[in-house]
Amino acid sequence: MPRRQVSLWRARAARILEPYARKRRFWRRVLEELAKGNRRRREVNVYHLDRSTKPGEVVFVPGKVLGSGLLKHQLTVGAFSFSKQALSKIERAGGQALLLEEFLEKYPDGSGVRIIG
């Protein structure tokens, strides 16, 4: 994605998150991660999600989920972006991959959600 599109996306996402961040500490932390530069943004592989989560858990990755490794259990994962391989591996394991806006709709209060990265 070109640099201009990235900064426009980041500004739009920040506007969407701001009302949630005022009320919930979880979304405040996600907003802080969004404010970091691209070089400091987190990248998490599927194998890391598999090792650090339990079946049925709900997690958010404030960065990109990459497709290296295997996911052996069902998981709901929210993130700023996903690689194609990561999407298919999460769905093959019976889980859900949700982008930021979808995740906000489903988990507006952020309770019960862990930040991974």
N, C-alpha and C positions, 0 to 999 in steps of 0.2 A: 504494500500500500504506500503510495507517495506520501512524503512528509506532511504536506498540507492536509491531506485527507485524514491522516492520523491525528493531527492537532484539532481538526474540526470534530472528529469522532470523540476525542478526549473531552473537549469543551461541552459537547452535547451530553455525554455520559455524566459529566460533573453536574450539569444543570438538573438532570433527572435524579441523581443521587442526593443532591443537597437537602431537599425536604426530609428525606429518610435519615440522613446523617445527623440532622438536628435532634431527632428523637431517639435514635438508637446508636449505641457505641459500635456495634458490629459494622454498620454502614459507614460510620465515621472512619474506621480503620480501612475499609475498602476504598473510600474516597482519598485517603492519604496515599494508598498504594497507586491509585490512578494518577495522582499528581507527580509521582516519580517519573524520571525520564525513561525512555525506551531501554537504555542500557542497564538500568537497575530493575527493570520489570522482571518478575519471576517467570521461569519456565519449568514446568513440572511434567515428568514423564508418567505414562500410565503405570509402569511398574512401581513407582513411588506411591501412587494412589492405592495400589493393591496392598502394598506393605503397611501403609500407615492408616488404613481405614478398616472398619468392620462392615460386614454385609448390611445393606439397607441404610447406611449412613448418608447424611447430606453434607456436602463440603463445597467450599468456594475457593477457587484459585484466582488470586488477583494478578493475572497474567495470562499466559498461554499454556494449554495442555498439549503435550507432544505425544506421539504414538509409540515410543519405544517400550517394549515389554508387553506383558499380558495382564489382563484384569480378570480375576477368577471369581469375583462376586458382584452382585448387583449394587449399584451406587448411583446417587444423584449428584452430578457435578455441575457447578456453575463456574463460568470463567469469562474473561474478556474475549478470548478466542480459543479455537480448537484447530488442530491439524486434522486433515481428512482421516488419517489412520486412527487418531485418538477417538474421533467421533464414531467410527465403525467399531472399534474395540469396546467402547463403553456401551454402545447399543447391543452388540453381540453378547455381552455379559448380562443383558437384561436391564441395564441402567438407563439413565437419562442424562443427556448433555444439554445444558441450558445456557444461553448467552445472558448477558447482564440484565436486559429488560425482561426476559422471560423469567429469570430467577427472582427479580424484584416482584413480579406479579404473584409468583407462587409462594415466596417467603418474604413478605414485606417487613416483618419485624426482625428477621434474622435469628430468631431463637432456635436453638438446637442445631445450628449450622456452625461447622468448624472452618477456619481459614487454614488452607494447606499451602505450603510453599517454602 
